[in-house]
Amino acid sequence: MSLDQGFGSDNVVKYEVVLADGSIVTASPSKRPDLYWALKMGSTNYGIITHFDLTTFPLHDIWGGAMLYDINLGPPLLEHLTKFTANINNEPTGMTAVGMAYNPQLKQYLIWAPVMYYKPVASPPLFDGMSSFEPFYNSVKVRSLVDMAEEVARSAPGGGRAMWFSHTLRLDSQFPWDAYLQGKAIFDPVLDLPGASWALTLQPINSGMLKAGARNGGGPLGVPEREENLLCTYCGSP
């Protein structure tokens, strides 16, 4: 998602979808526009999507990767995230997130903070606040988007089952930390089970992203265009 293009779903040109009666139809702004609108956030609830076309944009090397931090840096990193979210309007080519997760291999909680800047510029001013935090792992460098995507795929191998829940909230640093502490109290008793893990991740929703999405026709996200900055939080557990 970006201030230039909106959310990923805003850039789907058309869908090929199998409906409940077995018919195969095309959903686009001109063909079945109501279904096209619903599919933007409707997942497979309205049919089985067998093909979709996306708008593409030129993108060369980027500056990006992931950093891992001690869990005790959660409060200051969340505070940085709130400031970052407000600043994206001034530099719409960057993105970050903060994920607080239990790692079953290390048997400890840690913070995962991916960063991406859509230009081959190392340590741009947008990320200045992160230089005061010392990660114990850092893969951030100038690279291709494909290279970064492959790194993310290696860090989150498939093959398991997971449940995900998401919620949109007002820009705030204390509430997400409180939510993490509550989640920790809930999940800690079952983390000895094989493969058990959970994570709480937060991503910025800058007001400019909502405006960009509205320019592309909007969708059933349920978050109206507004001047207020928000956070998208999602919790997952295999």
MDAnalysis code that builds the backbone (N, CA, C; Angstrom):
import MDAnalysis as mda
import numpy as np

u = mda.Universe.empty(714, n_residues=238, atom_resindex=np.repeat(np.arange(238), 3), trajectory=True)
u.add_TopologyAttr("name", ["N", "CA", "C"] * 238)
u.add_TopologyAttr("resid", np.arange(1, 239))
u.add_TopologyAttr("resname", ["MET", "SER", "LEU", "ASP", "GLN", "GLY", "PHE", "GLY", "SER", "ASP", "ASN", "VAL", "VAL", "LYS", "TYR", "GLU", "VAL", "VAL", "LEU", "ALA", "ASP", "GLY", "SER", "ILE", "VAL", "THR", "ALA", "SER", "PRO", "SER", "LYS", "ARG", "PRO", "ASP", "LEU", "TYR", "TRP", "ALA", "LEU", "LYS", "MET", "GLY", "SER", "THR", "ASN", "TYR", "GLY", "ILE", "ILE", "THR", "HIS", "PHE", "ASP", "LEU", "THR", "THR", "PHE", "PRO", "LEU", "HIS", "ASP", "ILE", "TRP", "GLY", "GLY", "ALA", "MET", "LEU", "TYR", "ASP", "ILE", "ASN", "LEU", "GLY", "PRO", "PRO", "LEU", "LEU", "GLU", "HIS", "LEU", "THR", "LYS", "PHE", "THR", "ALA", "ASN", "ILE", "ASN", "ASN", "GLU", "PRO", "THR", "GLY", "MET", "THR", "ALA", "VAL", "GLY", "MET", "ALA", "TYR", "ASN", "PRO", "GLN", "LEU", "LYS", "GLN", "TYR", "LEU", "ILE", "TRP", "ALA", "PRO", "VAL", "MET", "TYR", "TYR", "LYS", "PRO", "VAL", "ALA", "SER", "PRO", "PRO", "LEU", "PHE", "ASP", "GLY", "MET", "SER", "SER", "PHE", "GLU", "PRO", "PHE", "TYR", "ASN", "SER", "VAL", "LYS", "VAL", "ARG", "SER", "LEU", "VAL", "ASP", "MET", "ALA", "GLU", "GLU", "VAL", "ALA", "ARG", "SER", "ALA", "PRO", "GLY", "GLY", "GLY", "ARG", "ALA", "MET", "TRP", "PHE", "SER", "HIS", "THR", "LEU", "ARG", "LEU", "ASP", "SER", "GLN", "PHE", "PRO", "TRP", "ASP", "ALA", "TYR", "LEU", "GLN", "GLY", "LYS", "ALA", "ILE", "PHE", "ASP", "PRO", "VAL", "LEU", "ASP", "LEU", "PRO", "GLY", "ALA", "SER", "TRP", "ALA", "LEU", "THR", "LEU", "GLN", "PRO", "ILE", "ASN", "SER", "GLY", "MET", "LEU", "LYS", "ALA", "GLY", "ALA", "ARG", "ASN", "GLY", "GLY", "GLY", "PRO", "LEU", "GLY", "VAL", "PRO", "GLU", "ARG", "GLU", "GLU", "ASN", "LEU", "LEU", "CYS", "THR", "TYR", "CYS", "GLY", "SER", "PRO"])
u.atoms.positions = np.array([
    [0.837, -1.180, 0.000],
    [0.000, 0.000, 0.000],
    [0.880, 1.241, 0.000],
    [0.403, 2.324, -0.636],
    [1.219, 3.518, -0.718],
    [0.350, 4.748, -0.918],
    [0.953, 5.888, -0.693],
    [0.243, 7.134, -0.903],
    [0.063, 7.425, -2.388],
    [0.884, 6.804, -3.222],
    [0.761, 7.014, -4.661],
    [-0.325, 6.146, -5.278],
    [-0.413, 4.888, -4.842],
    [-1.267, 3.924, -5.528],
    [-2.386, 3.349, -4.673],
    [-2.417, 3.632, -3.388],
    [-3.437, 3.062, -2.530],
    [-3.075, 1.647, -2.101],
    [-4.070, 0.888, -1.703],
    [-3.852, -0.485, -1.259],
    [-3.670, -1.411, -2.461],
    [-3.098, -2.576, -2.213],
    [-2.902, -3.528, -3.299],
    [-4.200, -3.845, -4.015],
    [-5.276, -4.009, -3.275],
    [-6.559, -4.362, -3.888],
    [-7.112, -3.247, -4.772],
    [-6.648, -2.012, -4.557],
    [-7.100, -0.904, -5.390],
    [-6.505, -0.962, -6.792],
    [-5.527, -1.822, -6.996],
    [-4.837, -1.887, -8.275],
    [-5.152, -3.143, -9.075],
    [-6.220, -3.844, -8.690],
    [-6.702, -4.963, -9.494],
    [-7.568, -4.403, -10.615],
    [-7.207, -4.713, -11.848],
    [-7.938, -4.199, -13.012],
    [-9.215, -4.999, -13.246],
    [-9.116, -6.321, -13.147],
    [-10.298, -7.168, -13.319],
    [-10.034, -8.537, -12.723],
    [-11.119, -9.234, -12.411],
    [-11.059, -10.584, -11.865],
    [-11.763, -11.554, -12.806],
    [-11.272, -12.770, -12.875],
    [-12.033, -13.893, -13.406],
    [-12.434, -14.722, -12.203],
    [-13.720, -14.984, -12.040],
    [-14.191, -15.619, -10.813],
    [-15.267, -16.652, -11.115],
    [-15.221, -17.771, -10.401],
    [-16.230, -18.820, -10.503],
    [-17.265, -18.579, -9.412],
    [-18.503, -18.393, -9.803],
    [-19.575, -18.124, -8.852],
    [-20.140, -19.415, -8.271],
    [-21.045, -19.290, -7.315],
    [-21.600, -20.457, -6.619],
    [-22.379, -21.369, -7.558],
    [-22.943, -20.814, -8.646],
    [-23.704, -21.651, -9.585],
    [-22.813, -22.293, -10.646],
    [-21.498, -22.110, -10.530],
    [-20.568, -22.720, -11.479],
    [-20.230, -21.866, -12.675],
    [-20.890, -20.745, -12.825],
    [-20.606, -19.878, -13.970],
    [-19.295, -19.127, -13.761],
    [-18.620, -18.854, -14.875],
    [-17.354, -18.126, -14.850],
    [-17.588, -16.741, -15.430],
    [-17.313, -15.712, -14.632],
    [-17.613, -14.350, -15.050],
    [-16.387, -13.461, -14.859],
    [-16.438, -12.303, -15.504],
    [-15.417, -11.273, -15.332],
    [-16.006, -10.145, -14.503],
    [-15.258, -9.703, -13.508],
    [-15.683, -8.577, -12.672],
    [-14.678, -7.445, -12.863],
    [-15.157, -6.292, -13.270],
    [-14.302, -5.135, -13.525],
    [-15.127, -3.875, -13.291],
    [-14.553, -2.692, -13.436],
    [-15.356, -1.471, -13.269],
    [-16.526, -1.362, -14.232],
    [-16.437, -2.047, -15.381],
    [-17.517, -1.962, -16.374],
    [-18.366, -3.229, -16.449],
    [-17.874, -4.347, -15.932],
    [-18.607, -5.606, -15.957],
    [-18.801, -6.101, -14.523],
    [-20.039, -6.222, -14.120],
    [-20.369, -6.611, -12.746],
    [-19.614, -5.743, -11.731],
    [-19.788, -4.440, -11.810],
    [-19.019, -3.549, -10.925],
    [-19.287, -3.768, -9.446],
    [-20.507, -4.233, -9.102],
    [-20.788, -4.487, -7.689],
    [-19.942, -5.651, -7.168],
    [-19.787, -6.709, -7.978],
    [-18.950, -7.843, -7.587],
    [-17.481, -7.433, -7.550],
    [-17.071, -6.622, -8.526],
    [-15.691, -6.113, -8.558],
    [-15.373, -5.343, -7.283],
    [-16.283, -4.491, -6.862],
    [-16.102, -3.707, -5.634],
    [-15.969, -4.624, -4.426],
    [-16.846, -5.632, -4.343],
    [-16.859, -6.525, -3.183],
    [-15.605, -7.397, -3.128],
    [-15.104, -7.824, -4.277],
    [-13.943, -8.716, -4.304],
    [-12.665, -8.031, -3.842],
    [-12.649, -6.706, -3.842],
    [-11.430, -6.006, -3.435],
    [-11.026, -6.351, -2.004],
    [-11.976, -6.629, -1.149],
    [-11.658, -7.032, 0.220],
    [-12.460, -8.261, 0.632],
    [-13.110, -8.888, -0.337],
    [-14.018, -9.984, -0.017],
    [-13.395, -11.357, -0.007],
    [-12.088, -11.432, -0.340],
    [-11.394, -12.716, -0.357],
    [-12.171, -13.721, -1.215],
    [-12.403, -14.930, -0.714],
    [-13.122, -15.940, -1.504],
    [-14.588, -16.056, -1.090],
    [-15.114, -15.050, -0.415],
    [-16.488, -15.136, 0.073],
    [-17.528, -14.966, -1.036],
    [-17.137, -14.458, -2.184],
    [-18.096, -14.211, -3.262],
    [-17.838, -15.091, -4.473],
    [-16.905, -15.988, -4.391],
    [-16.583, -16.872, -5.498],
    [-15.122, -17.281, -5.417],
    [-14.722, -18.110, -6.365],
    [-13.332, -18.580, -6.431],
    [-12.636, -17.795, -7.539],
    [-11.658, -16.994, -7.162],
    [-10.936, -16.181, -8.138],
    [-9.888, -17.055, -8.814],
    [-10.003, -17.186, -10.137],
    [-9.074, -18.026, -10.893],
    [-8.033, -17.216, -11.646],
    [-8.247, -15.920, -11.762],
    [-7.284, -15.071, -12.478],
    [-7.588, -13.618, -12.144],
    [-6.539, -12.804, -12.037],
    [-6.770, -11.366, -11.894],
    [-5.628, -10.607, -12.550],
    [-5.953, -9.438, -13.055],
    [-4.969, -8.564, -13.694],
    [-4.675, -7.393, -12.771],
    [-3.387, -7.049, -12.654],
    [-2.965, -5.968, -11.781],
    [-2.292, -4.861, -12.585],
    [-2.473, -3.636, -12.124],
    [-1.684, -2.531, -12.654],
    [-0.240, -2.699, -12.175],
    [0.700, -2.484, -13.058],
    [2.109, -2.591, -12.677],
    [2.789, -1.230, -12.814],
    [3.879, -1.081, -12.091],
    [4.610, 0.179, -12.074],
    [6.107, -0.117, -12.158],
    [6.862, 0.732, -12.828],
    [8.319, 0.500, -12.889],
    [8.952, 0.660, -11.517],
    [9.785, -0.287, -11.155],
    [10.470, -0.233, -9.873],
    [11.824, -0.913, -10.020],
    [12.871, -0.175, -9.771],
    [14.218, -0.720, -9.900],
    [14.726, -1.086, -8.501],
    [15.975, -0.916, -8.228],
    [16.497, -1.297, -6.922],
    [15.879, -0.450, -5.805],
    [15.748, -1.062, -4.642],
    [15.184, -0.412, -3.463],
    [16.180, -0.530, -2.316],
    [15.886, 0.159, -1.247],
    [16.624, -0.016, 0.010],
    [15.658, -0.674, 0.983],
    [15.980, -1.881, 1.416],
    [15.028, -2.552, 2.287],
    [15.578, -3.820, 2.902],
    [14.806, -4.371, 3.807],
    [15.180, -5.584, 4.516],
    [14.460, -5.636, 5.852],
    [15.021, -6.380, 6.774],
    [14.384, -6.552, 8.083],
    [15.406, -6.404, 9.193],
    [14.922, -5.911, 10.327],
    [15.742, -5.821, 11.531],
    [15.013, -6.518, 12.672],
    [15.773, -7.201, 13.510],
    [15.221, -7.875, 14.684],
    [15.769, -7.203, 15.936],
    [14.855, -6.976, 16.896],
    [15.220, -6.265, 18.118],
    [14.791, -7.053, 19.343],
    [15.396, -6.724, 20.467],
    [14.950, -7.240, 21.756],
    [13.534, -6.742, 22.033],
    [12.690, -7.592, 22.609],
    [11.287, -7.259, 22.842],
    [11.129, -6.041, 23.752],
    [12.115, -5.782, 24.614],
    [12.013, -4.644, 25.528],
    [12.054, -3.297, 24.816],
    [12.436, -3.297, 23.534],
    [12.423, -2.062, 22.754],
    [11.054, -1.788, 22.144],
    [10.061, -2.599, 22.501],
    [8.722, -2.431, 21.959],
    [8.141, -1.031, 22.124],
    [8.078, -0.485, 23.345],
    [7.473, 0.845, 23.516],
    [8.142, 1.947, 22.689],
    [9.484, 2.098, 22.681],
    [10.057, 3.167, 21.865],
    [9.918, 2.923, 20.360],
    [9.941, 1.660, 19.930],
    [9.755, 1.382, 18.510],
    [8.324, 1.675, 18.069],
    [7.359, 1.419, 18.927],
    [5.973, 1.758, 18.611],
    [5.777, 3.273, 18.579],
    [6.473, 3.974, 19.449],
    [6.417, 5.433, 19.420],
    [7.009, 5.949, 18.117],
    [8.103, 5.349, 17.674],
    [8.687, 5.732, 16.387],
    [7.710, 5.455, 15.257],
    [6.985, 4.335, 15.337],
    [6.030, 3.991, 14.279],
    [4.935, 5.039, 14.157],
    [4.451, 5.561, 15.270],
    [3.409, 6.587, 15.205],
    [3.937, 7.858, 14.533],
    [5.168, 8.244, 14.836],
    [5.760, 9.434, 14.210],
    [6.018, 9.185, 12.730],
    [6.485, 7.990, 12.406],
    [6.738, 7.620, 11.017],
    [5.452, 7.712, 10.202],
    [4.358, 7.193, 10.754],
    [3.082, 7.190, 10.037],
    [2.646, 8.594, 9.675],
    [2.830, 9.522, 10.600],
    [2.458, 10.911, 10.330],
    [3.379, 11.564, 9.308],
    [4.629, 11.092, 9.230],
    [5.610, 11.718, 8.339],
    [5.579, 11.196, 6.912],
    [4.843, 10.106, 6.657],
    [4.858, 9.531, 5.308],
    [4.356, 10.530, 4.271],
    [3.465, 11.428, 4.661],
    [2.979, 12.417, 3.703],
    [4.115, 13.231, 3.102],
    [5.166, 13.434, 3.885],
    [6.299, 14.220, 3.404],
    [7.251, 13.410, 2.537],
    [7.201, 12.101, 2.646],
    [8.071, 11.221, 1.869],
    [7.334, 9.925, 1.591],
    [6.488, 9.911, 0.543],
    [5.577, 8.779, 0.331],
    [6.216, 7.533, -0.272],
    [7.538, 7.464, -0.323],
    [8.170, 6.303, -0.950],
    [8.756, 5.325, 0.058],
    [8.352, 5.410, 1.308],
    [8.877, 4.509, 2.325],
    [7.780, 3.817, 3.102],
    [8.133, 2.690, 3.733],
    [7.172, 1.946, 4.540],
    [7.918, 1.130, 5.588],
    [7.273, 0.942, 6.732],
    [7.814, 0.083, 7.770],
    [6.659, -0.537, 8.542],
    [6.973, -1.402, 9.471],
    [5.984, -2.043, 10.341],
    [6.705, -2.475, 11.603],
    [5.936, -2.823, 12.606],
    [6.488, -3.358, 13.850],
    [5.704, -4.616, 14.204],
    [6.417, -5.733, 14.299],
    [5.784, -6.985, 14.672],
    [6.386, -7.530, 15.957],
    [5.551, -7.849, 16.921],
    [5.992, -8.438, 18.187],
    [5.583, -9.906, 18.168],
    [6.567, -10.798, 18.175],
    [6.279, -12.204, 17.903],
    [7.050, -13.131, 18.834],
    [6.456, -14.297, 19.068],
    [7.154, -15.356, 19.793],
    [7.829, -16.253, 18.770],
    [9.134, -16.458, 18.926],
    [9.892, -17.311, 18.021],
    [10.084, -18.681, 18.665],
    [9.459, -19.736, 18.128],
    [9.551, -21.053, 18.774],
    [10.937, -21.671, 18.698],
    [11.755, -21.271, 17.705],
    [13.114, -21.807, 17.626],
    [13.999, -21.203, 18.716],
    [13.902, -19.890, 18.891],
    [14.697, -19.223, 19.925],
    [14.046, -19.304, 21.302],
    [12.747, -19.653, 21.309],
    [11.965, -19.718, 22.548],
    [11.999, -18.386, 23.298],
    [11.763, -17.317, 22.554],
    [11.719, -15.986, 23.157],
    [10.922, -15.046, 22.260],
    [10.496, -13.944, 22.840],
    [9.811, -12.909, 22.072],
    [10.845, -11.980, 21.448],
    [10.513, -11.469, 20.283],
    [11.377, -10.519, 19.611],
    [10.516, -9.559, 18.790],
    [11.150, -8.531, 18.273],
    [10.469, -7.549, 17.430],
    [11.041, -7.634, 16.028],
    [10.147, -7.766, 15.062],
    [10.505, -7.798, 13.644],
    [10.091, -6.467, 13.038],
    [11.041, -5.767, 12.444],
    [10.753, -4.451, 11.868],
    [11.277, -4.396, 10.432],
    [10.418, -4.687, 9.446],
    [10.847, -4.556, 8.047],
    [10.813, -3.094, 7.628],
    [11.712, -2.710, 6.754],
    [11.710, -1.360, 6.195],
    [11.876, -1.452, 4.689],
    [11.290, -0.496, 3.979],
    [11.422, -0.455, 2.532],
    [11.357, 0.989, 2.064],
    [12.276, 1.356, 1.197],
    [12.299, 2.672, 0.575],
    [12.438, 2.443, -0.921],
    [11.504, 2.960, -1.701],
    [11.400, 2.579, -3.102],
    [12.404, 3.287, -4.010],
    [13.576, 3.557, -3.477],
    [14.684, 4.114, -4.235],
    [15.967, 3.487, -3.691],
    [17.018, 3.384, -4.490],
    [18.279, 2.795, -4.009],
    [19.099, 3.788, -3.195],
    [18.489, 4.284, -2.111],
    [19.119, 5.286, -1.247],
    [19.209, 4.704, 0.156],
    [20.420, 4.516, 0.651],
    [20.606, 3.920, 1.977],
    [20.293, 4.924, 3.078],
    [19.584, 4.470, 4.093],
    [19.268, 5.255, 5.298],
    [18.709, 6.639, 4.978],
    [17.589, 6.715, 4.250],
    [17.000, 8.016, 3.945],
    [16.480, 8.696, 5.207],
    [16.311, 10.029, 5.193],
    [15.894, 10.767, 6.398],
    [14.587, 10.281, 7.008],
    [13.700, 9.710, 6.206],
    [12.423, 9.222, 6.730],
    [12.623, 8.226, 7.865],
    [13.736, 7.503, 7.858],
    [13.992, 6.453, 8.848],
    [15.000, 6.876, 9.908],
    [15.263, 8.169, 10.014],
    [16.276, 8.649, 10.943],
    [16.063, 8.139, 12.371],
    [14.827, 8.080, 12.820],
    [14.560, 7.706, 14.207],
    [14.986, 6.296, 14.565],
    [15.143, 5.412, 13.562],
    [15.473, 4.019, 13.859],
    [16.960, 3.833, 14.139],
    [17.776, 4.816, 13.805],
    [19.209, 4.662, 13.997],
    [19.601, 4.617, 15.478],
    [18.699, 5.050, 16.349],
    [19.005, 5.034, 17.786],
    [18.722, 3.682, 18.431],
    [18.145, 2.742, 17.673],
    [17.867, 1.406, 18.195],
    [18.866, 0.415, 17.581],
    [19.426, -0.427, 18.418],
    [20.446, -1.373, 17.960],
    [19.827, -2.748, 17.729],
    [19.697, -3.194, 16.457],
    [19.142, -4.529, 16.203],
    [20.186, -5.611, 16.433],
    [19.740, -6.832, 16.735],
    [20.686, -7.941, 16.824],
    [20.755, -8.697, 15.501],
    [19.904, -8.296, 14.527],
    [19.974, -8.831, 13.171],
    [19.552, -7.723, 12.231],
    [20.265, -7.573, 11.107],
    [19.979, -6.491, 10.175],
    [20.313, -6.951, 8.755],
    [19.285, -7.055, 7.907],
    [19.498, -7.459, 6.508],
    [19.219, -6.307, 5.534],
    [19.080, -5.088, 6.049],
    [18.695, -3.948, 5.222],
    [19.861, -3.548, 4.321],
    [19.572, -3.416, 3.025],
    [20.590, -3.037, 2.049],
    [19.896, -2.616, 0.757],
    [20.658, -2.080, -0.184],
    [20.135, -1.787, -1.509],
    [20.054, -3.108, -2.265],
    [18.885, -3.405, -2.817],
    [18.633, -4.706, -3.424],
    [17.430, -4.612, -4.350],
    [17.073, -5.708, -4.987],
    [15.846, -5.739, -5.787],
    [14.666, -6.120, -4.903],
    [13.467, -5.756, -5.337],
    [12.267, -6.121, -4.588],
    [12.105, -7.634, -4.542],
    [12.464, -8.317, -5.626],
    [12.370, -9.778, -5.663],
    [13.268, -10.389, -4.594],
    [14.484, -9.856, -4.449],
    [15.410, -10.362, -3.444],
    [14.829, -10.207, -2.039],
    [14.211, -9.064, -1.781],
    [13.623, -8.855, -0.465],
    [12.426, -9.775, -0.244],
    [11.591, -9.954, -1.278],
    [10.427, -10.839, -1.155],
    [10.852, -12.271, -0.871],
    [11.944, -12.705, -1.490],
    [12.434, -14.063, -1.252],
    [12.939, -14.218, 0.177],
    [13.539, -13.164, 0.728],
    [13.985, -13.217, 2.124],
    [12.795, -13.374, 3.061],
    [11.731, -12.610, 2.805],
    [10.530, -12.707, 3.642],
    [9.942, -14.118, 3.558],
    [9.924, -14.686, 2.349],
    [9.380, -16.028, 2.167],
    [10.189, -17.065, 2.950],
    [11.499, -16.899, 2.983],
    [12.339, -17.847, 3.738],
    [12.106, -17.736, 5.241],
    [11.791, -16.533, 5.695],
    [11.587, -16.344, 7.136],
    [10.211, -16.803, 7.598],
    [9.291, -17.009, 6.665],
    [7.929, -17.432, 7.022],
    [7.502, -18.579, 6.111],
    [8.118, -19.761, 6.255],
    [7.784, -20.896, 5.379],
    [6.343, -21.333, 5.570],
    [5.737, -21.797, 4.493],
    [4.351, -22.249, 4.543],
    [4.250, -23.678, 5.040],
    [3.095, -24.268, 4.808],
    [2.891, -25.658, 5.181],
    [2.133, -25.854, 6.471],
    [1.853, -24.780, 7.184],
    [1.119, -24.912, 8.446],
    [-0.262, -24.287, 8.370],
    [-0.922, -24.255, 9.466],
    [-2.237, -23.632, 9.583],
    [-2.131, -22.446, 10.528],
    [-2.896, -21.419, 10.246],
    [-2.847, -20.222, 11.091],
    [-4.201, -19.531, 11.090],
    [-4.458, -18.790, 12.131],
    [-5.644, -17.946, 12.217],
    [-5.181, -16.500, 12.333],
    [-5.840, -15.608, 11.580],
    [-5.473, -14.199, 11.589],
    [-6.686, -13.338, 11.891],
    [-6.467, -12.321, 12.685],
    [-7.516, -11.355, 13.009],
    [-6.927, -9.958, 12.844],
    [-7.696, -9.050, 12.281],
    [-7.177, -7.696, 12.086],
    [-8.134, -6.670, 12.675],
    [-7.573, -5.524, 12.983],
    [-8.362, -4.435, 13.559],
    [-7.677, -3.120, 13.207],
    [-8.456, -2.110, 12.882],
    [-7.917, -0.790, 12.575],
    [-8.147, 0.128, 13.765],
    [-7.103, 0.837, 14.182],
    [-7.230, 1.694, 15.347],
    [-6.580, 3.045, 15.109],
    [-6.922, 3.986, 15.938],
    [-6.340, 5.306, 15.842],
    [-4.849, 5.254, 16.177],
    [-4.125, 6.195, 15.618],
    [-2.679, 6.234, 15.787],
    [-2.334, 6.412, 17.267],
    [-1.677, 5.407, 17.837],
    [-1.373, 5.418, 19.261],
    [-0.261, 4.410, 19.508],
    [0.634, 4.692, 20.428],
    [1.722, 3.760, 20.713],
    [1.476, 2.899, 21.949],
    [0.671, 3.360, 22.886],
    [0.477, 2.621, 24.131],
    [-0.489, 1.456, 23.966],
    [-1.590, 1.664, 23.239],
    [-2.586, 0.600, 23.101],
    [-2.003, -0.666, 22.468],
    [-1.198, -0.575, 21.372],
    [-0.629, -1.804, 20.811],
    [0.265, -2.552, 21.797],
    [1.012, -1.827, 22.620],
    [1.854, -2.498, 23.609],
    [1.002, -3.189, 24.664],
    [-0.061, -2.533, 25.087],
    [-0.980, -3.160, 26.042],
    [-1.613, -4.410, 25.438],
    [-1.948, -4.347, 24.134],
    [-2.534, -5.505, 23.461],
    [-1.535, -6.657, 23.399],
    [-0.274, -6.335, 23.145],
    [0.771, -7.374, 23.150],
    [0.871, -8.034, 24.526],
    [0.895, -7.243, 25.583],
    [1.007, -7.800, 26.935],
    [-0.188, -8.695, 27.258],
    [-1.370, -8.292, 26.803],
    [-2.558, -9.119, 27.033],
    [-2.457, -10.419, 26.237],
    [-1.999, -10.309, 24.980],
    [-1.822, -11.514, 24.169],
    [-0.788, -12.458, 24.772],
    [0.265, -11.899, 25.307],
    [1.297, -12.718, 25.944],
    [0.715, -13.511, 27.109],
    [-0.117, -12.849, 27.906],
    [-0.743, -13.538, 29.034],
    [-1.660, -14.668, 28.575],
    [-2.293, -14.481, 27.421],
    [-3.215, -15.500, 26.897],
    [-2.455, -16.680, 26.298],
    [-1.410, -16.396, 25.514],
    [-0.749, -17.447, 24.747],
    [0.387, -18.149, 25.480],
    [0.999, -17.512, 26.442],
    [2.154, -18.122, 27.109],
    [1.898, -19.542, 27.606],
    [0.718, -19.850, 28.170],
    [0.507, -21.214, 28.686],
    [0.529, -22.309, 27.625],
    [0.391, -21.963, 26.327],
    [0.335, -23.013, 25.297],
    [1.564, -23.002, 24.391],
    [2.549, -22.163, 24.693],
    [3.690, -22.035, 23.784],
    [4.653, -23.213, 23.846],
    [4.449, -24.134, 24.791],
    [5.271, -25.342, 24.821],
    [4.787, -26.390, 23.817],
    [3.618, -26.188, 23.238],
    [3.118, -27.123, 22.237],
    [3.962, -27.031, 20.974],
    [4.195, -28.150, 20.282],
    [5.048, -28.139, 19.083],
    [4.541, -27.149, 18.025],
    [5.405, -26.255, 17.581],
    [5.058, -25.320, 16.511],
    [4.220, -24.142, 16.930],
    [3.854, -24.059, 18.186],
    [2.979, -22.974, 18.624],
    [3.719, -21.637, 18.582],
    [3.056, -20.629, 18.113],
    [3.630, -19.299, 18.047],
    [2.501, -18.301, 17.866],
    [2.806, -17.035, 18.010],
    [1.820, -16.000, 17.719],
    [2.553, -14.680, 17.509],
    [1.874, -13.742, 16.864],
    [2.492, -12.449, 16.569],
    [1.423, -11.368, 16.508],
    [1.817, -10.167, 16.878],
    [0.970, -8.987, 16.750],
    [1.758, -7.967, 15.928],
    [1.255, -7.626, 14.751],
    [1.977, -6.756, 13.832],
    [1.157, -5.520, 13.524],
    [1.849, -4.385, 13.406],
    [1.184, -3.111, 13.128],
    [1.791, -2.464, 11.900],
    [0.909, -1.953, 11.030],
    [1.321, -1.260, 9.818],
    [0.631, 0.097, 9.746],
    [1.319, 1.100, 9.216],
    [0.705, 2.425, 9.097],
    [-0.420, 2.457, 8.061],
    [-1.460, 3.195, 8.370],
    [-2.463, 3.584, 7.372],
    [-2.515, 5.105, 7.409],
    [-1.700, 5.727, 6.587],
    [-1.678, 7.178, 6.515],
    [-2.920, 7.665, 5.777],
    [-3.398, 8.847, 6.121],
    [-4.602, 9.388, 5.476],
    [-4.438, 9.463, 3.964],
    [-3.221, 9.677, 3.488],
    [-2.982, 9.731, 2.052],
    [-3.245, 8.413, 1.363],
    [-3.040, 7.280, 2.063],
    [-3.324, 5.968, 1.482],
    [-4.816, 5.804, 1.224],
    [-5.632, 6.288, 2.164],
    [-7.082, 6.197, 1.994],
    [-7.540, 7.042, 0.818],
    [-6.934, 8.211, 0.647],
    [-7.294, 9.082, -0.468],
    [-6.892, 8.451, -1.800],
    [-5.712, 7.826, -1.831],
    [-5.267, 7.162, -3.052],
    [-6.191, 6.007, -3.411],
    [-6.637, 5.248, -2.410],
    [-7.566, 4.157, -2.658],
    [-8.904, 4.654, -3.179],
    [-9.366, 5.776, -2.653],
    [-10.639, 6.346, -3.101],
    [-10.567, 6.774, -4.563],
    [-9.403, 7.234, -5.001],
    [-9.243, 7.636, -6.403],
    [-9.421, 6.459, -7.345],
    [-9.128, 5.252, -6.843],
    [-9.268, 4.050, -7.663],
    [-10.604, 3.343, -7.462],
    [-11.563, 4.037, -6.931],
    [-12.898, 3.464, -6.806],
    [-13.259, 2.963, -5.432],
    [-12.287, 2.914, -4.519],
    [-12.586, 2.469, -3.164],
    [-12.927, 0.997, -3.099],
    [-13.371, 0.560, -1.931],
    [-13.724, -0.842, -1.726],
    [-14.362, -1.015, -0.363],
    [-14.690, -2.249, -0.008],
    [-15.405, -2.515, 1.252],
    [-14.500, -2.607, 2.469],
    [-13.403, -1.848, 2.476],
    [-12.485, -1.894, 3.606],
    [-13.154, -1.443, 4.895],
    [-14.110, -0.534, 4.784],
    [-14.812, -0.069, 5.980],
    [-14.141, 1.097, 6.663],
    [-13.063, 1.634, 6.063],
    [-12.373, 2.787, 6.627],
    [-12.574, 3.948, 5.664],
    [-13.398, 4.925, 6.006],
    [-13.688, 6.015, 5.073],
    [-12.486, 6.936, 4.893],
    [-12.497, 7.655, 3.776],
    [-11.452, 8.646, 3.539],
    [-11.516, 9.693, 4.643],
    [-10.368, 9.971, 5.255],
    [-10.336, 10.867, 6.397],
    [-8.944, 11.486, 6.527],
    [-8.864, 12.542, 7.319],
    [-7.583, 13.202, 7.536],
    [-6.767, 12.521, 8.628],
    [-7.421, 11.725, 9.449],
    [-6.757, 11.095, 10.597],
    [-5.895, 9.921, 10.161],
    [-4.680, 9.808, 10.717],
    [-3.826, 8.656, 10.474],
    [-4.222, 7.491, 11.387],
    [-4.047, 6.268, 10.879],
    [-4.496, 5.088, 11.594],
    [-3.388, 4.025, 11.597],
    [-3.622, 2.967, 12.351],
    [-2.762, 1.784, 12.339],
    [-3.617, 0.562, 12.040],
    [-3.083, -0.319, 11.223],
    [-3.720, -1.609, 11.002],
    [-2.966, -2.633, 11.840],
    [-3.664, -3.301, 12.717],
    [-3.032, -4.304, 13.562],
    [-3.622, -5.662, 13.235],
    [-2.770, -6.657, 13.126],
    [-3.279, -8.007, 12.899],
    [-2.512, -9.003, 13.753],
    [-3.273, -9.948, 14.262],
    [-2.732, -10.961, 15.167],
    [-2.905, -12.319, 14.525],
    [-1.842, -13.105, 14.531],
    [-1.910, -14.430, 13.932],
    [-1.295, -15.469, 14.845],
    [-1.825, -16.689, 14.750],
    [-1.302, -17.791, 15.566],
    [-1.468, -19.097, 14.813],
    [-0.367, -19.854, 14.591],
    [-0.496, -21.165, 13.951],
    [-1.014, -22.188, 14.935],
])
